[in-house]
Amino acid sequence: MILARLTSLVSNAETLRQRATIASAWAVAGFGTQRVMQLASNIILTRLLFPEAFGLMTLANVIMIGLGMFSDVGIKPAIVQSADGATENFLNTAWTVQVIRGAILWGVCCLLAWPVALIYKQPTLFGLMIVMGSSAFITGFQSTMLAVREKRLHLGALTTVQVVGQFVTLIVTALLAWQMGSVWALAYGTIIGSVIWTVLSFVLLPGHRHRFYLDPKTVSNLFNFGRWIFVSTMFTYLGGQGLRAIQGGLIPIETLGILGIAQTFAAMPSDLAGQVQGVVGFPALAEARGEGHDRFLGTFAKIRLRVLLLTLPVFFLLALASGPLIWTLYDSRYHAAAGYMALLCVTGPIAVVSSGYQSAFLALGKVRLHANLMAVFMVTKILGTVAGFYAGGVVGMLVGAAVSTFVGYAYVAYVAARDGLFSGKVDGICLATIAAMGGVVWYLYF
């Protein structure tokens, strides 16, 4: 019996390792394909539209993403983490809650549209937010099989949905921009993309027939787990997208649009890290947790090291190439994005060094601790951004955000050391390299 148990554990570990490896390959391939398409679309759209259009979309997206995060009850992570996450009652209940949430989001978006337009003195935001708000309602109907495939580390069809959906959306948006030449092309493209994504989630990911159903026990489990996810995502928004809302009140709308171009490039390695940690690392860690603490620590160390080795060199290459990249791909209206992009590429790696620990805490079910850590990041980022702006304008704002990100990392590292997760050698090498890169960037661009 003991021998059979050991054989089973070895077999399960091997299966997890193989699935994680294949899933990582799918995640990286899918991410790379999507970013290439996004870059091509971005270049085309900047030639068809003006910076003001991107500034308006940045503000509208800040509000939309904020509403989505403020109402996040952790449906997907609950499906991934729960042992009952793939059962019929759980999935139907999760889907029903998801649909209700989408309808409420659209209603709230309509209510906020006029006040937001007044605050930013941008009348176009009123109609823009009402139209774009419908995307929340549409995506509320997406199949829960997206989360189930992620739970099982089966990312082939999931990646196909993402890539095909984005490709069709980008084509439609580019055609609309060519015909309309206004910010409404981006808005209508968003709506059409939501429809395409939702339809594909059912067509390409069969396996469960959804119906409206609310199981009281499942609802209770969802909200008990999701209440701290809600708090965590709220702080994540305020310390991330919320900063763009603050920036929108500090800098002109044209500058905000240019900064958005820089952030699009600079965020790619962070997004890659988030993709791997979210769709591979989190499910793998959640599964490894059931195989013992030592197994969890080993899996965590391997995944985190691979993410760092994958993303940090990309950050540095983008930082060095930001000038030639922006100056070659964009006309003179957007050239200021080069320096902004270089600075952001130095800030991003600090957050990635920290995010591995945060993912581990979430996989361990320490959602309250995760929320507390995000609160620290939120406070430090807001303070650093505002103080930096008043000390040195847009550049000072970005430097202040970098300093505040390091302060947040220091607190995360302290908590990780307390829980036996901290890796001083790995972190020390990463931070020393980031500091050296920061000096090179400052010399080249400032």
N, C-alpha and C positions, 0 to 999 in steps of 0.2 A: 504493500500500500504506500509506504514511504517513497519507494523507488518510482512508483507510478506518479505520485504527486510531484516529485522532482522533475520527472520527464515532462509532465504537463507544463510546469513553470518554464522550463527551458524552451519548450515548443511555443508557448504563448509569447515569451520574450522575443524569440526569433521572428514570430509573426508580426509583432509590434514593430520591431526594427525594420523589417522588410516593408511593411506598410508605410512607416514613417519616411523611409528613404524614397519610395515611389511617390508618396504624397508631396514630399519636398520638391522633387523634380517637376511634378505637375504645377505646384505653386509658383516656382521660379519661372517656368516656361510660360505659364499663363500671365504672370505679372509682366514679364518682359514684352510679350506680345501686346498686352493692353497699353503699356507705356509707350511703345513705338507708335501705336495707333493714336494715342492721346497727343503725342508730340506732333505727328503729322497734321492732326486736326487743329491743334493750337496754332501752328504756323499758317495754315490756310485761313483760319478764322481771323487772325490778327491782320491779315491783308484785306479781309472783307469788311471788318468792323473797326470801330475806333476804341481807344483805351477806356472811354467813359462807359461803353457797353460792358466791358469786363469788370469795371468798378461796380456798376449796378448789380451785376450777377454775383459778385463777391458779397455785397451786402445782403442780397436776397438769400443766397446760400447760407450765410451766417445765421440768419433767422430760421431758415428751414432746418438746417442741421441742429441748431439749438433746440428747436421744438422736438425734433426726433430724439435727441439725447436726453432731454428733460423728461420725456415720457417713456424712456427705455426701462422695461421691466425685466430685462434679461431673458427673453424667450429663447434665443438661440443658445446662449451658454447654459441655460437650464436643460435644454434638450441634450446638449453635448455631455454635460456632467452627470445628469440623473441616470440611475440604473433603469428607470422606467421610461426614459426619454423617447424610445422608439415604439412604444405601445400605442394602440389605436386611440384609447381614451386620452392619453397625454397629448398626442399630436393634434387630435381634433380640438381639444380644449385650447391648446397653444395657438392654433390657427384662428379660432374664433376670437380669442383675446387680441390677436394681431390685427384682425379685420376691424374690430371695434376701436382699437387704438388708432388705426389709420383714419377712420371717419372723424374721430375727435380731433386729430391733428389738423385735418383740413378745415374744420370749423374754427379752431383756435387761430389758424393762420389767417382766415378771412377777417376775424375780429381784430387781429393785430395789424392788418395791412395799412389802414389809414393812420393810426398813431405812428407807425414806423416811418411812413412817407413824410409825415410832418417833422419828426425828430431829425431826420437826415436832409430835409428840405429837397426831396427828390420825388415829385408827384408820380413819376412812372412806377415807383416801387409799389404803389397801391394795387394797380391791376396786375403787376408782375407777381406779387406774392399770392394773390387770389388764384391766378392761373397755375402757378407752380405748386401751390398747396395741394392741388388735386393729385399730384404724383404720390403723396403720402397715402392717400386713400387707395390708389391703384396698387401700389406695392404691398399694401396690407393683405392683399389676396395671394401673395406669392406662396408657393408650395413649401411646406415645412420639410420636404425631402432635401432641400438645400442644407439644412442643419443636420439631418440624419446622415447624409453622405459625408459631411464634415466630421461627424462623430465617429464614423467608421473608417476615416482616413481614406475614403474612396473619392478622389478628387478629379478623376478624368472627366466625367460628364458634367460635374460642377464647373470645372474650368471652361468646358465647351460652352456652357450657358453664358458665362461671363464674357468670353471672347466674342462669340457670335452676337450677343446682345449689344456689346459696346461697338462692334464694327458697324452694324446696321444703324445704330443711333448716331454715330459720327457721320456716316454718309448722309443721313437725313438732315442732320443739323447743318452740315456744310451746304447742302442744296438750299435749305431755307435761308441761310445767311446770304447766299449768292442772290437769291430772289428778293429778300426783304431788306437786307442791309441794316438791320437794327437789332437791339437786344432781344426783341421778341422771337427772333430765330432761335436763340439759345433757350428761351423758355419753352417754346413749342417742342424743340428737340428733346428737352428733359421729359416732357409728358409722353412723347412717343416712345422714348427709351424705356420709361417705366412700364408701358403696355407690353413692349417687346420682351423685356426681362421677365415679367410675370407670366406671359404665355409660354415662353421657353422653359420656365421652371416646372411647368406641368408636362409639356410635350417631351422634353429630353430627360426628365427625372421622374419616371413613373414609379409606382410602388406603394402608393397610399391614396385612397379615395377620400378626399376631404369632405367633411360635413360640419354644419354648425352644431356644436355640442359644448356644454360647460359642466365638467365634473367638479363638484365642490372641493374634493380633496386635492385634485390637481391644481385648481385655481389657488387654493391656499398655499400649496408648495411653490407655485410659480411666484406668488407675491412675497412669500417669506424669503425666497432666494433673491428675488428681483428688487426688493426694497433697497438693498445695499448696492446692487448694480445700478439702480437709479441714482443713488447718491454719488456713486463713483463716476458715472457718465456725466452727471451734472457738473462735477468739478473738472472732469476732462474737457468738457465743452468750454467752461469759463477760462480754463488755462490754455486752451488751444484755439478753437474757432472764435470763442468769445473775445480773444485778443484782437481779432480782425474787426469786430464791432467797435472796440476801443480805438483801434487804428483809424477806422473810418471817421471817427469824430476828431481825430488829431491831424490828419493829413488830407490834402485835396483828393477828390474822387479819381482824378487822373493818376496821381501817384499811387493810390490804392490799387488801381488796375495794373500798373507796372510792377508793383510789389507782388501782386498775385501771379504774374508771369514768373518772377524769380522763385516764388514759393512752389510753383508747379514743378519746376526742375529740382529744386533743393529737397523737396519732400519725397522724391522717388526712392532713395535708399531707405528712408524711414518707413515708407509704405511697404517696401519689400520686406523689411524686418517684421512689420506688423502682420503682413500676409502670412509669412512662414510661422511666426509665433502663434498667430490666431487660428489658422486652419490646420496646422501640423503640430506645433508645440503644445498648445493647450489641450487638444484631445489626447495626444500621446502622454502628457504628464498626468492627465486625469485618469488614464488607464493604468499608468505605471504606479500611481499612488496605491492602487489596490494590491500591488505585488510587494509592498514593503517599503520602508523608508530608504534603505540603501539603494534599492532599485530606482526609486524616485530621484534621489540625489544624483545617481549616475546618469540617468536620462536627462535631467535638468542641465548638468554640466556640459554634456555633449551637444545638446540643442543650442544652448546659449553661445558656446564657443563657435559653432558653425555659423550662427546668425551674425556674430561679430566679424568673423573672417570673410563672410559674404558681403556685408554691407559697408564696413568702414573703408575699404579701398575704393569703393564706388563714390562715397562721400568726397574723398580726397581728390580723386580724378575729376569729379564735377567742379570742385572748388577751383582747381588749377585751370580747368577748361571753360569756366563761366564766361570770361571775357570773349574769347574767340567764338564760343557757341552763340552767345546773345548777339554779338556784333555781326555775325554771319547770317543767322537765321531771321533776325528782325530788323526792321528799319530804324532810323534814328530816334523815333518817338519812344522806343522801348530800351534804348541802350543803357539807361541808368540801372536797369535790372541786373546788369553784370556784377556790380559791386554788392548789391543786395544778396544776390544768389551765392556769391563766394562766402559772405558772412554766415548765411543760413546753413551752408554746408559744413561750417565749423560747429555750429550749435547742435545740429541734428545728431551727430554721433554720441554726444553726452546723453541725450535722451534714450538712445538705443542701448547704451551700456546699462542704464537703469531699468529699461522696460523688461528685460529678461527676468529680473527679480520679481517685478510686479505680476508677470504672467504666472510665475510659480506660486505666488501667494493666492492668486485666483484659483489655480488648479487644486490647491490644498483646501479650497473652500473658505479661505479667510477673506471673505468679501468685505467685511467691515474694515479690516486692516487696509485692504486695497483702496477703499473709499477714503480713508484717512490720509494715505499717501498722495492720492490725487488732490486732496484739499491743500496739502502743503505745496504741491506743484502749482496749483491755481494761484494761491496767494503770492508766492514768490515771483511767478511770471508776470502777474498784473503789476506788482510793485516795480519790478525790474524794467518792464516795458515803459510805463508812464514816467518813472524817474529818468530812464535813459533818454526818452524823447525830449524832455525839458532840459536835459544836460547837453544833448548833442544832436537833436533833430532825428531824422529817419535812421541814420547810421547809429546814433546813440541808442535809439529804441531797440535796434537789433542786437547791439552789444549788451544792453541791459537784460534782454531776454536770455542771452547766452550765459551770463553770470548767474541769473536766477535759476536756470536749468541745472547748473552745477550745484547750487545750494540744495535743490530738490534731490539731486542724485546723492549727495552726502547723507541726507536723512534716510533715504532708501537703503543705502549701503549699511548704515548703522543698524537698521531693523533686520536686514538680511544676515548680518554678522550675529545678531542676537539669536536668530533662528537657525544658524548653522549653514546658511546658503552662500555666504560671502566668499568671493575668490579674489584675494588681495593681489596676487601676482597678475592675473588676467586684467583686472581693472587698472592696476598701476601702469602696465604697458600701454593699454588703450588710452588712458588719460594723458600720459606723457606724449604719445604720438599726436593726440588731438591738440595739445598745447603747442607743439612744434608746428603743426599745420596752421594753427591760428596765426603764428608769427609770420609764416610765409605768405599767407593771404593778405595780412595787413600791409606787408612790404610791397606786394604786387599791385594792390588795388587802392590803397589809401596812403 
